[in-house]
C-alpha cells in the first residue's frame, strides 16, 4: 500500500500511548507497591524492573530478524496482543511470577513500534522525524509516570485496567493508520559483533562512565517513591510536583547550557563536575532535608544534568572512530542499557536487605567513583599533552 502524507506523524500516537503505559506501569506503579503492598517485596520489584529492561534490550537485538521473516505488520499486531495479555494476566492474578512475566513481555513488545517508526523516519526529514519520535517517547513516558503517581493516591479499585485498555486503543490507531510492511536492512551478526569489539577497544575510557551512569540511575528507579514518602515524608502530590520541577529545570536549561558546552574545550572537566554534583545531591537528599531544600536540590540536579548531558555526549563523540559513527551511538546506548538492567535489581535488593537510604547512598557512591575515575584520567591526559607539547 502507498504511504499517506501524514502516516508517520499519526503513527507517533501509538508510540506515545505505549510509552504512557510503560511510564505508568514500570516507572510509577511498580515502585509504589512497597507503599501500597499486595504481597510483593521491594527486591522483587527491583528484579522486575531489571527484567523489563533486559527484555527491551534483548528485543532490540533480535527484532530486526523477526520482522524480516514475519513482516512488520504481523509483528506489530502480535506485539499489541501480547502486551495487552501480559498486563491483563498480572491484573487478574497479581503475584511475583505474573509480575516478572508482565514486565518482561512489556519490555519486549515496546520494541517493534520503535523499529517501525525509526525505519519510517527515512528521507530528507530524517533528523526532524527522529526528534519527533524521541519527543513522543518523552511525552508518553513522562505523562504516564505523572498520571499514575496522581491516580494511585485515590486507591481506585481496578485502576490498572486502564493500561491494557490504552494498549488496545494504540492497536486500533496503528491498524487504521498503517499502510503496509516496512523493509528492514539485514544485519550480519558476526560483523556487528566485530564492530562492537572494535568500538569498545578504541573508546574504552568512556565505557566505565556509561556503565556507572546506567547502574547509578537504575538503582533509584524502584525506590524513589518509597524514599520520597517514607524518608522525606512527601505526599504523592508533593512528590509529583518535585518530579515536574526537576524535569522543567532540565528542559529549560538544556539549550542555553548546550551552547555553553560548545564553547568549552575541555569537556571532561564539565563531566567531572556533573558526577560530583550528582553524588553530592544524592548525599544531600540522604540527610532527609525539608521540602524547600529538597526542591532546591532537585533544581540543581536538573540544571547540572542539562550541563552534563551535552558535555558527556561530546566527550563520547570524540572517542568514536569516524568509520563507526553510524553505529557507535547505538552500541553505547546498549551499554548504558546494560547498566540500567543491573541497577534496579541492585537498588531493590539493597533497600529490601537494609533500607532505601542505603540505595540512595550506594548510587551516590557510584557517581563519586565515576568522578574520581575521570579526575585521574584528566590528570593523566594533561600530563600526556604536556609531554607531547614538550
PyMOL commands that set and color helices and strands:
alter all, ss='L'
color gray80, all
select helices_A, chain A and resi 7-32+42-70+72-92+96-120+126-152+161-177+189-202+204-221+224-231+236-262+267-286+291-317+322-353+356-389
alter helices_A, ss='H'
color red, helices_A
deselect
rebuild
show_as cartoon
